[in-house]
Amino acid sequence: MILFTNAKAGTHDAQTLDRVAALLRDAGREVTVCPCVAPDDLDEALDRDRKAVVVAAGGDGSINRLVSTLHRRGELDRAVGLLPMGTGNDLARNLGIPLDPDEAVRLLLDGGHRELDLIVDEDDRVTLNAVHVGIGASAAESATRFKKRLKAAAFPLGAIIAGLRHSGWRQRVEADGELVAEGKFLMVALSNAPGIAGGSAQLAADAHPGDGKLELVVSAATGPFARVAYALRLRDGSHRYRDDVLHTTARKVTISGQEFRSNSDGEVSGPYTSRTWTLHPGAWRLIAPPRPA
């Protein structure tokens, strides 16, 4: 196994990683710890061993970086593992990967592989969990400065701040080549999994990362009271039953219109005036618990 980690991680993370590596070695696994600093560090480690199981030790940004690199290299057939050590850990929560390091090690040793879908945009940028346009991107930007101090609690705070600042964006939404919504929207989101924001919101309760479908949520809750009500119902997933929310499924989604920013797995990019995302079913393999019946 190769354990990839952020070389700038704190002392606590380094101690946890050392203990995890020792547990894996005690179980008979050959383990290499790769602290990544420069962009080429990950590629160089992958070049040295093309058969090893590759494990991201970190949060959603770390596992996204690893899978994005494998996608670029054409190596998505490699087995991937996740040791959750991030702030939100959305992918781990959605798949039932233990957040406790010792339990996560047991899964890495004994767990099976699940084939998971991949969301890819026109620039070949990869998303594993969800893409938010509008209030989702603004909330992520607002939460960034609180993450170090508040951890997962930074996400709902960021959402509150964003909700006070913005009332919506004028956009056009197409799903599988057909127009499904046009107007002023608070949020447009594509979800490959149910939970976002460190488990504080259930964006698409029916979503599964390997079901071959994108959950598309379009919210027109732009009024001041509607924004608050939408945010409250987003916590338990009941927002989809509101009259001002469209919820459907697709394999390809295009959003265009007023300049917007995009939040992909917690990383904000843009601004854009048009963006297209396509689902690639069963594109990669992750060591994870089996999908519940």
Phi and psi in degrees as GROMACS dihedral restraints (atoms count N, CA, C in turn):
[ dihedral_restraints ]
;  ai    aj    ak    al  type     phi  dphi    fc
    3     4     5     6     1  -114.7    20    10
    4     5     6     7     1   121.5    20    10
    6     7     8     9     1   -99.0    20    10
    7     8     9    10     1   113.3    20    10
    9    10    11    12     1   -93.5    20    10
   10    11    12    13     1   134.7    20    10
   12    13    14    15     1  -143.9    20    10
   13    14    15    16     1   161.4    20    10
   15    16    17    18     1   -76.8    20    10
   16    17    18    19     1   120.5    20    10
   18    19    20    21     1   -64.6    20    10
   19    20    21    22     1   -16.9    20    10
   21    22    23    24     1   -94.3    20    10
   22    23    24    25     1     8.3    20    10
   24    25    26    27     1   -62.8    20    10
   25    26    27    28     1   157.0    20    10
   27    28    29    30     1   -74.5    20    10
   28    29    30    31     1   176.0    20    10
   30    31    32    33     1   -61.3    20    10
   31    32    33    34     1   -41.1    20    10
   33    34    35    36     1   -59.9    20    10
   34    35    36    37     1   -45.2    20    10
   36    37    38    39     1   -63.2    20    10
   37    38    39    40     1   -39.6    20    10
   39    40    41    42     1   -63.6    20    10
   40    41    42    43     1   -40.8    20    10
   42    43    44    45     1   -65.7    20    10
   43    44    45    46     1   -41.6    20    10
   45    46    47    48     1   -62.7    20    10
   46    47    48    49     1   -42.6    20    10
   48    49    50    51     1   -65.2    20    10
   49    50    51    52     1   -40.5    20    10
   51    52    53    54     1   -61.4    20    10
   52    53    54    55     1   -41.8    20    10
   54    55    56    57     1   -67.2    20    10
   55    56    57    58     1   -40.2    20    10
   57    58    59    60     1   -63.0    20    10
   58    59    60    61     1   -45.8    20    10
   60    61    62    63     1   -60.1    20    10
   61    62    63    64     1   -40.3    20    10
   63    64    65    66     1   -64.6    20    10
   64    65    66    67     1   -40.5    20    10
   66    67    68    69     1   -63.7    20    10
   67    68    69    70     1   -41.3    20    10
   69    70    71    72     1   -66.3    20    10
   70    71    72    73     1   -39.8    20    10
   72    73    74    75     1   -67.5    20    10
   73    74    75    76     1   -38.3    20    10
   75    76    77    78     1   -62.0    20    10
   76    77    78    79     1   -27.6    20    10
   78    79    80    81     1   -85.6    20    10
   79    80    81    82     1     4.1    20    10
   81    82    83    84     1    94.6    20    10
   82    83    84    85     1     8.7    20    10
   84    85    86    87     1   -91.3    20    10
   85    86    87    88     1   140.8    20    10
   87    88    89    90     1   -83.7    20    10
   88    89    90    91     1   121.5    20    10
   90    91    92    93     1  -124.9    20    10
   91    92    93    94     1   133.2    20    10
   93    94    95    96     1  -118.8    20    10
   94    95    96    97     1   127.0    20    10
   96    97    98    99     1   -95.7    20    10
   97    98    99   100     1   125.4    20    10
   99   100   101   102     1  -118.6    20    10
  100   101   102   103     1    96.5    20    10
  102   103   104   105     1   -76.1    20    10
  103   104   105   106     1   120.7    20    10
  105   106   107   108     1   -98.8    20    10
  106   107   108   109     1   128.9    20    10
  108   109   110   111     1  -118.6    20    10
  109   110   111   112     1   -64.3    20    10
  111   112   113   114     1   -80.1    20    10
  112   113   114   115     1   154.6    20    10
  114   115   116   117     1   -57.4    20    10
  115   116   117   118     1   -29.3    20    10
  117   118   119   120     1   -83.1    20    10
  118   119   120   121     1   -10.3    20    10
  120   121   122   123     1   -58.8    20    10
  121   122   123   124     1   -42.0    20    10
  123   124   125   126     1   -65.8    20    10
  124   125   126   127     1   -45.1    20    10
  126   127   128   129     1   -61.8    20    10
  127   128   129   130     1   -41.7    20    10
  129   130   131   132     1   -64.0    20    10
  130   131   132   133     1   -39.9    20    10
  132   133   134   135     1   -67.3    20    10
  133   134   135   136     1   -39.5    20    10
  135   136   137   138     1   -66.4    20    10
  136   137   138   139     1   -35.3    20    10
  138   139   140   141     1   -65.6    20    10
  139   140   141   142     1   -34.5    20    10
  141   142   143   144     1   -69.6    20    10
  142   143   144   145     1   -29.1    20    10
  144   145   146   147     1  -144.6    20    10
  145   146   147   148     1   103.0    20    10
  147   148   149   150     1   -88.4    20    10
  148   149   150   151     1     0.4    20    10
  150   151   152   153     1  -115.2    20    10
  151   152   153   154     1   -10.5    20    10
  153   154   155   156     1   -68.5    20    10
  154   155   156   157     1   149.3    20    10
  156   157   158   159     1   -69.5    20    10
  157   158   159   160     1   132.4    20    10
  159   160   161   162     1  -108.9    20    10
  160   161   162   163     1   126.7    20    10
  162   163   164   165     1  -120.4    20    10
  163   164   165   166     1   127.4    20    10
  165   166   167   168     1   -89.2    20    10
  166   167   168   169     1   118.6    20    10
  168   169   170   171     1  -100.3    20    10
  169   170   171   172     1    96.0    20    10
  171   172   173   174     1   167.7    20    10
  172   173   174   175     1  -156.0    20    10
  174   175   176   177     1  -101.5    20    10
  175   176   177   178     1  -157.3    20    10
  177   178   179   180     1   -64.2    20    10
  178   179   180   181     1   -33.3    20    10
  180   181   182   183     1   -65.5    20    10
  181   182   183   184     1   -37.0    20    10
  183   184   185   186     1   -69.5    20    10
  184   185   186   187     1   -45.6    20    10
  186   187   188   189     1   -69.7    20    10
  187   188   189   190     1   -32.4    20    10
  189   190   191   192     1   -64.0    20    10
  190   191   192   193     1   -43.3    20    10
  192   193   194   195     1   -61.9    20    10
  193   194   195   196     1   -41.6    20    10
  195   196   197   198     1   -65.1    20    10
  196   197   198   199     1   -49.1    20    10
  198   199   200   201     1   -66.3    20    10
  199   200   201   202     1   -36.8    20    10
  201   202   203   204     1   -61.2    20    10
  202   203   204   205     1   -40.6    20    10
  204   205   206   207     1   -65.6    20    10
  205   206   207   208     1   -44.0    20    10
  207   208   209   210     1   -63.4    20    10
  208   209   210   211     1   -38.3    20    10
  210   211   212   213     1   -62.1    20    10
  211   212   213   214     1   -45.9    20    10
  213   214   215   216     1   -62.5    20    10
  214   215   216   217     1   -36.5    20    10
  216   217   218   219     1   -83.9    20    10
  217   218   219   220     1    -5.7    20    10
  219   220   221   222     1    70.8    20    10
  220   221   222   223     1    33.4    20    10
  222   223   224   225     1  -122.3    20    10
  223   224   225   226     1    36.9    20    10
  225   226   227   228     1   -73.9    20    10
  226   227   228   229     1    -3.4    20    10
  228   229   230   231     1   -79.4    20    10
  229   230   231   232     1    -8.2    20    10
  231   232   233   234     1   -72.1    20    10
  232   233   234   235     1   146.4    20    10
  234   235   236   237     1   -74.2    20    10
  235   236   237   238     1   133.8    20    10
  237   238   239   240     1  -119.7    20    10
  238   239   240   241     1   141.0    20    10
  240   241   242   243     1  -123.5    20    10
  241   242   243   244     1   164.7    20    10
  243   244   245   246     1  -137.0    20    10
  244   245   246   247     1   126.6    20    10
  246   247   248   249     1  -110.4    20    10
  247   248   249   250     1    99.7    20    10
  249   250   251   252     1   -66.3    20    10
  250   251   252   253     1   119.0    20    10
  252   253   254   255     1  -141.8    20    10
  253   254   255   256     1    24.7    20    10
  255   256   257   258     1  -101.2    20    10
  256   257   258   259     1  -166.0    20    10
  258   259   260   261     1   -85.1    20    10
  259   260   261   262     1   -55.0    20    10
  261   262   263   264     1   -89.8    20    10
  262   263   264   265     1   -40.3    20    10
  264   265   266   267     1    52.4    20    10
  265   266   267   268     1    44.4    20    10
  267   268   269   270     1   -62.3    20    10
  268   269   270   271     1   -44.3    20    10
  270   271   272   273     1   -61.5    20    10
  271   272   273   274     1   -44.7    20    10
  273   274   275   276     1   -61.7    20    10
  274   275   276   277     1   -45.2    20    10
  276   277   278   279     1   -62.0    20    10
  277   278   279   280     1   -42.4    20    10
  279   280   281   282     1   -68.2    20    10
  280   281   282   283     1   -27.8    20    10
  282   283   284   285     1  -102.1    20    10
  283   284   285   286     1    -1.9    20    10
  285   286   287   288     1    77.0    20    10
  286   287   288   289     1    22.0    20    10
  288   289   290   291     1   -76.3    20    10
  289   290   291   292     1   126.2    20    10
  291   292   293   294     1   -59.9    20    10
  292   293   294   295     1   139.6    20    10
  294   295   296   297     1   -83.8    20    10
  295   296   297   298     1   -19.1    20    10
  297   298   299   300     1   -73.9    20    10
  298   299   300   301     1   127.1    20    10
  300   301   302   303     1   -57.7    20    10
  301   302   303   304     1   -41.7    20    10
  303   304   305   306     1   -63.9    20    10
  304   305   306   307     1   -41.3    20    10
  306   307   308   309     1   -69.8    20    10
  307   308   309   310     1   -34.9    20    10
  309   310   311   312     1   -65.1    20    10
  310   311   312   313     1   -35.7    20    10
  312   313   314   315     1   -63.8    20    10
  313   314   315   316     1   -43.5    20    10
  315   316   317   318     1   -60.1    20    10
  316   317   318   319     1   -37.8    20    10
  318   319   320   321     1   -66.3    20    10
  319   320   321   322     1   -41.5    20    10
  321   322   323   324     1   -60.6    20    10
  322   323   324   325     1   -33.3    20    10
  324   325   326   327     1   -80.8    20    10
  325   326   327   328     1   -38.5    20    10
  327   328   329   330     1  -115.9    20    10
  328   329   330   331     1   -10.8    20    10
  330   331   332   333     1   -74.3    20    10
  331   332   333   334     1   157.4    20    10
  333   334   335   336     1   -92.8    20    10
  334   335   336   337     1   177.8    20    10
  336   337   338   339     1   -98.7    20    10
  337   338   339   340     1   135.3    20    10
  339   340   341   342     1  -112.1    20    10
  340   341   342   343     1   132.4    20    10
  342   343   344   345     1   -82.2    20    10
  343   344   345   346     1   124.6    20    10
  345   346   347   348     1  -119.9    20    10
  346   347   348   349     1   153.1    20    10
  348   349   350   351     1   -80.9    20    10
  349   350   351   352     1   162.6    20    10
  351   352   353   354     1  -134.7    20    10
  352   353   354   355     1   135.4    20    10
  354   355   356   357     1  -100.5    20    10
  355   356   357   358     1   125.7    20    10
  357   358   359   360     1  -129.5    20    10
  358   359   360   361     1   132.6    20    10
  360   361   362   363     1   -94.3    20    10
  361   362   363   364     1  -177.0    20    10
  363   364   365   366     1   -70.5    20    10
  364   365   366   367     1   -15.0    20    10
  366   367   368   369     1   -96.1    20    10
  367   368   369   370     1    12.0    20    10
  369   370   371   372     1    68.9    20    10
  370   371   372   373     1    20.5    20    10
  372   373   374   375     1   -79.4    20    10
  373   374   375   376     1   135.5    20    10
  375   376   377   378     1  -100.3    20    10
  376   377   378   379     1   140.9    20    10
  378   379   380   381     1  -127.5    20    10
  379   380   381   382     1   134.5    20    10
  381   382   383   384     1   -99.6    20    10
  382   383   384   385     1   -40.3    20    10
  384   385   386   387     1  -101.7    20    10
  385   386   387   388     1   -69.2    20    10
  387   388   389   390     1  -156.5    20    10
  388   389   390   391     1   152.3    20    10
  390   391   392   393     1  -117.6    20    10
  391   392   393   394     1   128.5    20    10
  393   394   395   396     1  -117.2    20    10
  394   395   396   397     1   135.6    20    10
  396   397   398   399     1  -120.8    20    10
  397   398   399   400     1   136.9    20    10
  399   400   401   402     1    96.4    20    10
  400   401   402   403     1  -125.2    20    10
  402   403   404   405     1   -64.2    20    10
  403   404   405   406     1   -28.5    20    10
  405   406   407   408     1   -64.0    20    10
  406   407   408   409     1   -41.6    20    10
  408   409   410   411     1   -70.2    20    10
  409   410   411   412     1   -41.4    20    10
  411   412   413   414     1   -63.7    20    10
  412   413   414   415     1   -39.1    20    10
  414   415   416   417     1   -64.2    20    10
  415   416   417   418     1   -40.6    20    10
  417   418   419   420     1   -63.5    20    10
  418   419   420   421     1   -41.2    20    10
  420   421   422   423     1   -64.2    20    10
  421   422   423   424     1   -41.0    20    10
  423   424   425   426     1   -67.6    20    10
  424   425   426   427     1   -32.7    20    10
  426   427   428   429     1   -76.8    20    10
  427   428   429   430     1   -21.0    20    10
  429   430   431   432     1   -54.9    20    10
  430   431   432   433     1   -44.5    20    10
  432   433   434   435     1   -72.9    20    10
  433   434   435   436     1   -11.6    20    10
  435   436   437   438     1  -101.8    20    10
  436   437   438   439     1    -8.7    20    10
  438   439   440   441     1   -58.9    20    10
  439   440   441   442     1   -44.2    20    10
  441   442   443   444     1   -62.4    20    10
  442   443   444   445     1   -36.9    20    10
  444   445   446   447     1   -90.5    20    10
  445   446   447   448     1   -39.4    20    10
  447   448   449   450     1  -102.3    20    10
  448   449   450   451     1    -8.4    20    10
  450   451   452   453     1    56.8    20    10
  451   452   453   454     1  -132.8    20    10
  453   454   455   456     1   -63.5    20    10
  454   455   456   457     1   -24.5    20    10
  456   457   458   459     1   -66.6    20    10
  457   458   459   460     1   -13.2    20    10
  459   460   461   462     1   -67.2    20    10
  460   461   462   463     1   -27.9    20    10
  462   463   464   465     1   -67.2    20    10
  463   464   465   466     1   -51.2    20    10
  465   466   467   468     1   -63.9    20    10
  466   467   468   469     1   -32.9    20    10
  468   469   470   471     1   -64.5    20    10
  469   470   471   472     1   -42.5    20    10
  471   472   473   474     1   -61.3    20    10
  472   473   474   475     1   -36.9    20    10
  474   475   476   477     1   -65.7    20    10
  475   476   477   478     1   -39.7    20    10
  477   478   479   480     1   -63.8    20    10
  478   479   480   481     1   -46.3    20    10
  480   481   482   483     1   -61.5    20    10
  481   482   483   484     1   -44.4    20    10
  483   484   485   486     1   -64.6    20    10
  484   485   486   487     1   -38.0    20    10
  486   487   488   489     1   -65.3    20    10
  487   488   489   490     1   -29.1    20    10
  489   490   491   492     1   -77.6    20    10
  490   491   492   493     1   -26.9    20    10
  492   493   494   495     1   -89.5    20    10
  493   494   495   496     1   -30.2    20    10
  495   496   497   498     1  -126.0    20    10
  496   497   498   499     1   143.6    20    10
  498   499   500   501     1  -116.8    20    10
  499   500   501   502     1     2.0    20    10
  501   502   503   504     1   136.7    20    10
  502   503   504   505     1   169.2    20    10
  504   505   506   507     1  -133.8    20    10
  505   506   507   508     1   143.1    20    10
  507   508   509   510     1   -85.0    20    10
  508   509   510   511     1   120.7    20    10
  510   511   512   513     1  -146.1    20    10
  511   512   513   514     1   163.0    20    10
  513   514   515   516     1  -121.0    20    10
  514   515   516   517     1   131.0    20    10
  516   517   518   519     1  -121.6    20    10
  517   518   519   520     1   123.4    20    10
  519   520   521   522     1  -116.8    20    10
  520   521   522   523     1   136.8    20    10
  522   523   524   525     1  -123.1    20    10
  523   524   525   526     1   120.2    20    10
  525   526   527   528     1    52.8    20    10
  526   527   528   529     1    40.8    20    10
  528   529   530   531     1    85.7    20    10
  529   530   531   532     1    -1.5    20    10
  531   532   533   534     1  -116.0    20    10
  532   533   534   535     1   141.0    20    10
  534   535   536   537     1   -70.2    20    10
  535   536   537   538     1   124.7    20    10
  537   538   539   540     1  -114.8    20    10
  538   539   540   541     1   -20.2    20    10
  540   541   542   543     1  -160.7    20    10
  541   542   543   544     1   143.1    20    10
  543   544   545   546     1  -150.7    20    10
  544   545   546   547     1   129.3    20    10
  546   547   548   549     1   155.2    20    10
  547   548   549   550     1  -155.6    20    10
  549   550   551   552     1   -99.6    20    10
  550   551   552   553     1   121.1    20    10
  552   553   554   555     1  -124.8    20    10
  553   554   555   556     1   144.5    20    10
  555   556   557   558     1   -75.3    20    10
  556   557   558   559     1   -40.2    20    10
  558   559   560   561     1  -155.0    20    10
  559   560   561   562     1   141.6    20    10
  561   562   563   564     1  -124.1    20    10
  562   563   564   565     1   127.3    20    10
  564   565   566   567     1  -136.1    20    10
  565   566   567   568     1   141.8    20    10
  567   568   569   570     1  -114.4    20    10
  568   569   570   571     1   123.9    20    10
  570   571   572   573     1  -123.1    20    10
  571   572   573   574     1   137.0    20    10
  573   574   575   576     1  -106.2    20    10
  574   575   576   577     1    -0.1    20    10
  576   577   578   579     1  -157.5    20    10
  577   578   579   580     1   161.9    20    10
  579   580   581   582     1   -73.2    20    10
  580   581   582   583     1   -48.1    20    10
  582   583   584   585     1   -97.7    20    10
  583   584   585   586     1   147.8    20    10
  585   586   587   588     1  -136.5    20    10
  586   587   588   589     1   173.4    20    10
  588   589   590   591     1    55.7    20    10
  589   590   591   592     1    47.9    20    10
  591   592   593   594     1    65.7    20    10
  592   593   594   595     1    28.8    20    10
  594   595   596   597     1    84.9    20    10
  595   596   597   598     1     2.8    20    10
  597   598   599   600     1   -83.2    20    10
  598   599   600   601     1    -8.6    20    10
  600   601   602   603     1  -143.2    20    10
  601   602   603   604     1   141.3    20    10
  603   604   605   606     1  -108.0    20    10
  604   605   606   607     1    87.3    20    10
  606   607   608   609     1   -65.9    20    10
  607   608   609   610     1   -42.4    20    10
  609   610   611   612     1  -144.1    20    10
  610   611   612   613     1    88.6    20    10
  612   613   614   615     1   -60.5    20    10
  613   614   615   616     1   -25.9    20    10
  615   616   617   618     1   -90.5    20    10
  616   617   618   619     1    -2.4    20    10
  618   619   620   621     1   -73.6    20    10
  619   620   621   622     1   144.7    20    10
  621   622   623   624     1  -135.0    20    10
  622   623   624   625     1   135.2    20    10
  624   625   626   627     1   -66.4    20    10
  625   626   627   628     1    -5.2    20    10
  627   628   629   630     1  -129.6    20    10
  628   629   630   631     1    22.6    20    10
  630   631   632   633     1   -93.9    20    10
  631   632   633   634     1     2.4    20    10
  633   634   635   636     1    75.1    20    10
  634   635   636   637     1    18.4    20    10
  636   637   638   639     1  -135.1    20    10
  637   638   639   640     1   144.8    20    10
  639   640   641   642     1   -97.0    20    10
  640   641   642   643     1   132.2    20    10
  642   643   644   645     1   -88.7    20    10
  643   644   645   646     1   123.0    20    10
  645   646   647   648     1  -107.7    20    10
  646   647   648   649     1   122.8    20    10
  648   649   650   651     1  -121.4    20    10
  649   650   651   652     1   123.5    20    10
  651   652   653   654     1  -122.5    20    10
  652   653   654   655     1   118.4    20    10
  654   655   656   657     1  -109.7    20    10
  655   656   657   658     1   124.6    20    10
  657   658   659   660     1  -104.0    20    10
  658   659   660   661     1    23.9    20    10
  660   661   662   663     1   -79.5    20    10
  661   662   663   664     1    74.5    20    10
  663   664   665   666     1   -96.7    20    10
  664   665   666   667     1   -18.1    20    10
  666   667   668   669     1   -70.2    20    10
  667   668   669   670     1   159.4    20    10
  669   670   671   672     1   -59.7    20    10
  670   671   672   673     1   -44.1    20    10
  672   673   674   675     1   -74.8    20    10
  673   674   675   676     1   -35.1    20    10
  675   676   677   678     1   -64.4    20    10
  676   677   678   679     1   -36.8    20    10
  678   679   680   681     1   -64.5    20    10
  679   680   681   682     1   -41.9    20    10
  681   682   683   684     1   -65.6    20    10
  682   683   684   685     1   -45.0    20    10
  684   685   686   687     1   -63.6    20    10
  685   686   687   688     1   -40.1    20    10
  687   688   689   690     1   -62.7    20    10
  688   689   690   691     1   -45.4    20    10
  690   691   692   693     1   -61.6    20    10
  691   692   693   694     1   -40.9    20    10
  693   694   695   696     1   -65.8    20    10
  694   695   696   697     1   -40.7    20    10
  696   697   698   699     1   -78.5    20    10
  697   698   699   700     1   -19.3    20    10
  699   700   701   702     1   -64.9    20    10
  700   701   702   703     1   -25.4    20    10
  702   703   704   705     1   -63.9    20    10
  703   704   705   706     1   -35.3    20    10
  705   706   707   708     1  -112.8    20    10
  706   707   708   709     1     5.1    20    10
  708   709   710   711     1    86.7    20    10
  709   710   711   712     1     2.0    20    10
  711   712   713   714     1   -81.4    20    10
  712   713   714   715     1    -2.2    20    10
  714   715   716   717     1   -59.0    20    10
  715   716   717   718     1   -27.9    20    10
  717   718   719   720     1   -68.5    20    10
  718   719   720   721     1   -13.9    20    10
  720   721   722   723     1   -91.7    20    10
  721   722   723   724     1    -0.6    20    10
  723   724   725   726     1   -72.0    20    10
  724   725   726   727     1   149.9    20    10
  726   727   728   729     1   -68.7    20    10
  727   728   729   730     1   -23.3    20    10
  729   730   731   732     1   -96.9    20    10
  730   731   732   733     1    19.2    20    10
  732   733   734   735     1  -124.3    20    10
  733   734   735   736     1   129.7    20    10
  735   736   737   738     1  -100.0    20    10
  736   737   738   739     1   130.5    20    10
  738   739   740   741     1  -132.3    20    10
  739   740   741   742     1   117.9    20    10
  741   742   743   744     1  -147.4    20    10
  742   743   744   745     1  -176.7    20    10
  744   745   746   747     1  -123.0    20    10
  745   746   747   748     1   157.4    20    10
  747   748   749   750     1  -160.3    20    10
  748   749   750   751     1   174.4    20    10
  750   751   752   753     1  -114.6    20    10
  751   752   753   754     1   -19.0    20    10
  753   754   755   756     1  -146.5    20    10
  754   755   756   757     1   131.0    20    10
  756   757   758   759     1  -131.9    20    10
  757   758   759   760     1   135.3    20    10
  759   760   761   762     1  -121.1    20    10
  760   761   762   763     1   131.2    20    10
  762   763   764   765     1  -118.6    20    10
  763   764   765   766     1   131.5    20    10
  765   766   767   768     1  -145.0    20    10
  766   767   768   769     1   165.2    20    10
  768   769   770   771     1   130.1    20    10
  769   770   771   772     1  -139.8    20    10
  771   772   773   774     1   -55.1    20    10
  772   773   774   775     1   141.4    20    10
  774   775   776   777     1   -52.1    20    10
  775   776   777   778     1   130.5    20    10
  777   778   779   780     1  -139.4    20    10
  778   779   780   781     1   162.6    20    10
  780   781   782   783     1  -110.9    20    10
  781   782   783   784     1   157.2    20    10
  783   784   785   786     1  -122.1    20    10
  784   785   786   787     1   138.3    20    10
  786   787   788   789     1  -111.9    20    10
  787   788   789   790     1   109.6    20    10
  789   790   791   792     1  -112.3    20    10
  790   791   792   793     1   111.6    20    10
  792   793   794   795     1    51.6    20    10
  793   794   795   796     1    37.6    20    10
  795   796   797   798     1    91.1    20    10
  796   797   798   799     1    -8.3    20    10
  798   799   800   801     1  -101.9    20    10
  799   800   801   802     1   122.5    20    10
  801   802   803   804     1   -93.4    20    10
  802   803   804   805     1   135.2    20    10
  804   805   806   807     1  -139.3    20    10
  805   806   807   808     1   172.3    20    10
  807   808   809   810     1   117.2    20    10
  808   809   810   811     1  -168.6    20    10
  810   811   812   813     1   -81.9    20    10
  811   812   813   814     1   157.4    20    10
  813   814   815   816     1  -130.2    20    10
  814   815   816   817     1   161.1    20    10
  816   817   818   819     1  -114.9    20    10
  817   818   819   820     1    -9.9    20    10
  819   820   821   822     1  -157.3    20    10
  820   821   822   823     1   141.2    20    10
  822   823   824   825     1  -153.5    20    10
  823   824   825   826     1   140.7    20    10
  825   826   827   828     1  -127.0    20    10
  826   827   828   829     1   135.2    20    10
  828   829   830   831     1  -123.6    20    10
  829   830   831   832     1   138.1    20    10
  831   832   833   834     1  -125.0    20    10
  832   833   834   835     1   137.7    20    10
  834   835   836   837     1   -87.1    20    10
  835   836   837   838     1   132.1    20    10
  837   838   839   840     1  -110.4    20    10
  838   839   840   841     1   101.2    20    10
  840   841   842   843     1   -66.5    20    10
  841   842   843   844     1   139.6    20    10
  843   844   845   846     1    53.4    20    10
  844   845   846   847     1    38.2    20    10
  846   847   848   849     1   -81.1    20    10
  847   848   849   850     1   -21.6    20    10
  849   850   851   852     1  -145.9    20    10
  850   851   852   853     1   166.6    20    10
  852   853   854   855     1  -122.9    20    10
  853   854   855   856     1   130.5    20    10
  855   856   857   858     1  -126.4    20    10
  856   857   858   859     1   139.2    20    10
  858   859   860   861     1   -72.4    20    10
  859   860   861   862     1   113.9    20    10
  861   862   863   864     1  -155.2    20    10
  862   863   864   865     1   161.1    20    10
  864   865   866   867     1   -62.0    20    10
  865   866   867   868     1   154.7    20    10
  867   868   869   870     1   -64.7    20    10
  868   869   870   871     1   151.2    20    10
  870   871   872   873     1   -64.8    20    10
  871   872   873   874     1   132.0    20    10
  873   874   875   876     1   -59.5    20    10
  874   875   876   877     1   147.8    20    10
